[in-house]
Amino acid sequence: MGIKLSELETFLAVAETGSFSLAAQRLHVTQPSITSRVQRLEAILGCKLLERTTRKVGLTDAGQRLADEASIALRGLLRLIDDFRQQANEARLRVRVAATPTLAARSLPSVIRAYSERYPQVQVELLDLQYTDALDALDAGSADFLVAAFDERAEPYPRKLLWSGEMVLVAPSNHPLARHASVAPEVLVDYPLTLIEQYQPTRARIDERLQELGLSMPPAKIVSNLNTLVGLLDAGMGVTLLPRLIALSGSAAEHRIISLKGLELHRDFGLVFPRKGEPSQATQAFCEFLERNLKPETVARQISS
């Protein structure tokens, strides 16, 4: 239609105040601007909206109809704009943290509580997700970042390393390997590993080395979580791979830690961000808080306890 909101707003100001000069004061513009806007609106609609007298400005029948409808429309539009602004403000003060189940259950709640106590105006939401689901949440925009160990699935995403931990073999004290402080990868040809899914890439590194020697590892047994894995160790069953920090903590520390000779194995831990867009200020501030407060030693104790 070519009608500008400023013209409708100007018309309503004149209709409500009954004066071009008072409307100009309300809208903080000059009186000629008020006159020009009303005249343009009348030209577009093809009808007279205002009756001008020496004492007052009144509404014509058409002007009254427009004032009634425009008032309703503009009030609704202003409410909608306020809603959008409120949602934007809430989004600026909200941080949605995705984490894999063990970290979500053991390590992050205490950090989130400490942050919320210090910055109560910021709402921090914790999303407990499996690794692939967490990356999907980043892509969908329903998570601001992910706290996890890195693996090949995270390679296309921006990441920030918090720390890197050596991976070691852990065996029950009665296991044949327990008498060694370190072993060559070749010995694992005779000993199937028991692993959680996240440590499969590390096992693949070992298998690649063995394949170079014309050897292969027996299939690994996969368990669902770290508690099950440590429970099997406690029962004297199997050999596993763990980050050294976790192997030195909790009941895992009661078992034998064995290094692998000539093979550098490590697991990187940190923050994974969406592939598009920049983190909000609230997200950046919370990530900085995580860096200061999410220490590897604490995480290891919490995960293995």
C-alpha positions as CSV (number, residue, x, y, z in Angstrom):
1,M,0.0,0.0,0.0
2,G,3.0,2.3,0.4
3,I,1.8,3.5,3.9
4,K,4.6,3.9,6.4
5,L,4.2,3.0,10.1
6,S,5.5,6.5,10.9
7,E,2.6,8.0,9.0
8,L,0.0,6.0,10.9
9,E,1.7,6.8,14.2
10,T,1.7,10.5,13.3
11,F,-2.0,10.4,12.3
12,L,-2.9,8.7,15.6
13,A,-0.9,11.3,17.6
14,V,-2.8,14.1,15.9
15,A,-6.1,12.3,16.4
16,E,-5.4,11.7,20.1
17,T,-4.0,15.2,20.9
18,G,-6.3,17.2,18.6
19,S,-3.3,19.3,17.6
20,F,-0.5,19.2,15.1
21,S,1.9,21.0,17.4
22,L,1.2,18.7,20.4
23,A,1.7,15.7,18.1
24,A,5.0,17.1,17.0
25,Q,6.1,17.4,20.7
26,R,5.0,13.9,21.4
27,L,6.9,12.4,18.5
28,H,9.9,14.7,18.8
29,V,9.7,16.0,15.2
30,T,8.9,19.4,13.6
31,Q,5.3,20.5,12.9
32,P,5.9,20.6,9.2
33,S,6.9,17.0,9.3
34,I,3.6,16.2,11.0
35,T,1.7,18.0,8.3
36,S,3.7,16.3,5.5
37,R,3.1,12.8,6.9
38,V,-0.7,13.4,7.3
39,Q,-1.0,14.9,3.8
40,R,0.8,11.9,2.3
41,L,-1.4,9.5,4.1
42,E,-4.5,11.3,2.9
43,A,-3.2,11.2,-0.7
44,I,-2.5,7.5,-0.6
45,L,-5.9,6.7,0.9
46,G,-7.7,9.2,-1.4
47,C,-9.8,10.7,1.4
48,K,-9.8,13.4,4.0
49,L,-8.9,12.2,7.5
50,L,-8.8,15.4,9.5
51,E,-11.0,18.5,9.9
52,R,-8.9,21.6,10.7
53,T,-10.5,24.5,12.5
54,T,-9.0,27.5,14.2
55,R,-9.3,25.9,17.6
56,K,-9.0,22.2,17.1
57,V,-8.2,19.4,14.7
58,G,-11.1,16.8,14.5
59,L,-11.6,13.5,12.7
60,T,-13.7,13.0,9.6
61,D,-15.8,9.8,9.4
62,A,-13.0,8.2,7.4
63,G,-10.5,9.4,9.9
64,Q,-12.4,8.0,12.8
65,R,-12.6,4.6,11.1
66,L,-8.9,4.6,10.4
67,A,-8.1,5.7,14.0
68,D,-10.1,2.9,15.4
69,E,-8.5,0.2,13.3
70,A,-5.0,1.6,13.3
71,S,-5.0,1.9,17.1
72,I,-5.8,-1.8,17.4
73,A,-3.2,-2.8,14.8
74,L,-0.4,-0.7,16.2
75,R,-1.0,-1.8,19.8
76,G,-0.8,-5.5,18.6
77,L,2.3,-4.7,16.6
78,L,4.0,-3.0,19.6
79,R,3.1,-6.0,21.9
80,L,4.7,-8.3,19.3
81,I,7.8,-6.2,19.1
82,D,8.1,-6.2,22.9
83,D,7.8,-10.0,22.8
84,F,10.5,-10.2,20.3
85,R,12.8,-7.9,22.3
86,Q,12.1,-9.9,25.5
87,Q,12.9,-13.2,23.7
88,A,16.1,-11.7,22.4
89,N,17.1,-10.5,25.9
90,E,16.4,-13.9,27.4
91,A,18.4,-15.5,24.6
92,R,21.4,-13.2,25.4
93,L,21.2,-14.3,29.0
94,R,20.8,-18.1,28.3
95,V,23.5,-20.6,27.8
96,R,22.6,-24.1,26.6
97,V,25.4,-26.6,27.4
98,A,25.4,-30.1,25.7
99,A,27.5,-32.8,27.3
100,T,27.9,-36.5,27.1
101,P,26.1,-38.5,29.9
102,T,29.0,-39.1,32.2
103,L,30.1,-35.4,32.2
104,A,26.6,-34.2,32.4
105,A,25.9,-36.3,35.4
106,R,29.2,-36.0,37.3
107,S,31.2,-33.0,36.4
108,L,29.1,-30.1,35.1
109,P,26.4,-29.7,37.7
110,S,28.7,-28.4,40.3
111,V,30.3,-25.9,37.9
112,I,26.9,-24.7,36.7
113,R,25.7,-24.3,40.3
114,A,28.7,-22.2,41.1
115,Y,28.2,-20.0,38.0
116,S,24.5,-19.6,38.7
117,E,25.2,-18.5,42.2
118,R,27.7,-15.9,41.0
119,Y,25.6,-14.8,38.0
120,P,21.9,-15.5,38.8
121,Q,20.6,-13.4,35.9
122,V,22.1,-16.0,33.4
123,Q,20.0,-19.1,32.8
124,V,22.3,-22.2,32.2
125,E,20.6,-25.2,30.7
126,L,22.4,-28.6,30.7
127,L,21.5,-31.0,27.8
128,D,22.4,-34.7,28.5
129,L,23.0,-36.2,25.1
130,Q,24.9,-38.9,23.3
131,Y,27.8,-37.7,21.2
132,T,26.1,-37.8,17.8
133,D,22.9,-36.3,19.3
134,A,24.9,-33.4,20.8
135,L,26.5,-32.6,17.5
136,D,23.0,-32.6,15.9
137,A,21.9,-30.2,18.6
138,L,24.8,-27.8,17.6
139,D,23.7,-28.0,14.0
140,A,20.1,-27.4,14.9
141,G,20.9,-24.4,17.1
142,S,19.4,-26.0,20.2
143,A,22.8,-26.1,22.0
144,D,25.4,-23.3,22.2
145,F,28.4,-25.6,22.7
146,L,29.4,-29.2,23.7
147,V,31.7,-30.3,26.5
148,A,33.2,-33.6,25.5
149,A,36.3,-35.5,24.5
150,F,37.2,-35.0,20.9
151,D,36.9,-37.7,18.3
152,E,36.7,-37.8,14.5
153,R,33.0,-36.8,14.5
154,A,34.0,-33.4,16.0
155,E,36.7,-32.6,13.4
156,P,34.5,-30.4,11.2
157,Y,33.5,-28.2,14.2
158,P,35.4,-25.3,15.8
159,R,37.0,-26.6,19.0
160,K,38.9,-25.4,22.0
161,L,41.2,-27.8,23.8
162,L,41.1,-27.7,27.6
163,W,43.5,-30.5,28.2
164,S,45.0,-33.7,26.8
165,G,45.4,-36.9,28.7
166,E,47.5,-40.0,28.0
167,M,45.7,-43.2,27.4
168,V,47.0,-46.3,29.2
169,L,46.1,-50.0,29.6
170,V,44.5,-50.9,32.9
171,A,44.4,-54.6,34.0
172,P,43.1,-56.3,37.2
173,S,45.9,-57.2,39.6
174,N,45.5,-60.9,38.9
175,H,45.9,-60.4,35.1
176,P,49.0,-61.8,33.3
177,L,49.9,-58.3,32.1
178,A,49.7,-56.8,35.6
179,R,53.4,-57.7,36.3
180,H,54.5,-55.3,33.6
181,A,54.9,-51.5,33.8
182,S,54.8,-51.3,30.1
183,V,54.2,-53.6,27.2
184,A,54.6,-53.6,23.4
185,P,51.3,-53.3,21.4
186,E,51.9,-56.8,20.0
187,V,50.9,-58.5,23.3
188,L,47.3,-57.3,22.8
189,V,47.0,-59.9,20.0
190,D,46.3,-62.4,22.8
191,Y,44.1,-60.2,25.1
192,P,40.7,-58.8,23.9
193,L,40.0,-55.4,25.3
194,T,36.8,-54.3,27.1
195,L,35.9,-50.7,26.2
196,I,33.3,-48.0,26.3
197,E,32.3,-46.7,22.9
198,Q,34.2,-43.4,23.3
199,Y,37.5,-45.2,23.4
200,Q,37.1,-47.1,20.2
201,P,39.2,-44.6,18.2
202,T,42.1,-45.3,20.6
203,R,41.8,-49.0,20.1
204,A,41.8,-48.4,16.3
205,R,45.1,-46.6,16.6
206,I,46.6,-49.7,18.3
207,D,45.0,-52.0,15.7
208,E,46.6,-49.8,12.9
209,R,50.0,-50.4,14.4
210,L,49.5,-54.1,14.7
211,Q,48.3,-54.3,11.1
212,E,51.6,-52.8,10.0
213,L,53.2,-55.8,11.7
214,G,50.9,-58.2,10.0
215,L,49.0,-58.8,13.2
216,S,45.4,-58.1,14.3
217,M,43.6,-57.6,17.6
218,P,40.7,-59.8,18.7
219,P,37.3,-58.1,18.7
220,A,36.7,-55.8,21.7
221,K,33.8,-56.1,24.1
222,I,31.9,-52.8,24.2
223,V,30.0,-51.7,27.4
224,S,27.7,-48.8,27.7
225,N,29.4,-46.7,30.4
226,L,32.4,-46.2,32.5
227,N,30.8,-47.5,35.7
228,T,30.2,-50.9,34.0
229,L,33.8,-50.9,32.7
230,V,35.3,-50.2,36.2
231,G,33.0,-52.8,37.6
232,L,34.4,-55.4,35.3
233,L,37.9,-54.4,36.4
234,D,36.9,-54.8,40.0
235,A,35.6,-58.3,39.2
236,G,39.0,-59.2,37.7
237,M,37.6,-59.4,34.2
238,G,39.5,-58.1,31.1
239,V,41.9,-55.4,30.1
240,T,40.8,-51.9,29.2
241,L,41.9,-48.5,28.0
242,L,41.5,-45.4,30.2
243,P,42.9,-41.9,30.4
244,R,45.7,-42.0,32.9
245,L,43.9,-39.4,35.2
246,I,40.9,-41.6,35.5
247,A,43.0,-44.7,35.9
248,L,44.7,-43.0,38.9
249,S,41.3,-42.1,40.5
250,G,38.6,-44.0,42.4
251,S,38.5,-47.8,42.4
252,A,40.4,-47.9,39.0
253,A,43.5,-46.9,40.9
254,E,43.4,-50.3,42.7
255,H,44.4,-51.9,39.4
256,R,47.6,-52.1,37.4
257,I,48.4,-49.2,35.0
258,I,50.4,-50.3,32.0
259,S,52.0,-48.0,29.3
260,L,52.2,-49.0,25.7
261,K,55.7,-48.8,24.3
262,G,56.4,-46.8,21.2
263,L,52.8,-45.6,20.7
264,E,51.6,-42.2,21.8
265,L,48.0,-42.4,22.7
266,H,46.1,-39.4,24.1
267,R,42.5,-38.2,24.4
268,D,41.8,-34.5,23.9
269,F,39.1,-32.9,26.0
270,G,37.5,-29.5,25.4
271,L,34.7,-27.5,23.9
272,V,33.0,-28.0,20.6
273,F,31.1,-25.1,19.0
274,P,28.6,-24.8,16.1
275,R,30.0,-24.6,12.6
276,K,28.1,-21.4,11.9
277,G,27.7,-18.2,13.9
278,E,29.6,-16.6,16.8
279,P,29.0,-17.5,20.5
280,S,27.0,-15.0,22.4
281,Q,28.7,-12.9,25.2
282,A,26.9,-15.1,27.8
283,T,28.2,-18.3,26.1
284,Q,31.8,-16.8,25.9
285,A,31.7,-15.8,29.6
286,F,30.5,-19.3,30.7
287,C,33.1,-21.0,28.6
288,E,35.8,-18.9,30.3
289,F,34.4,-19.9,33.7
290,L,34.5,-23.5,32.6
291,E,38.2,-23.2,31.6
292,R,39.0,-21.9,35.1
293,N,36.9,-24.3,37.1
294,L,36.7,-27.6,35.1
295,K,40.1,-29.1,36.1
296,P,41.1,-32.4,34.7
297,E,41.9,-33.8,38.1
298,T,38.5,-33.0,39.4
299,V,36.8,-34.4,36.4
300,A,38.7,-37.6,36.7
301,R,37.8,-38.0,40.4
302,Q,34.1,-37.3,39.7
303,I,33.9,-39.6,36.7
304,S,35.5,-42.5,38.4
305,S,33.8,-42.2,41.8
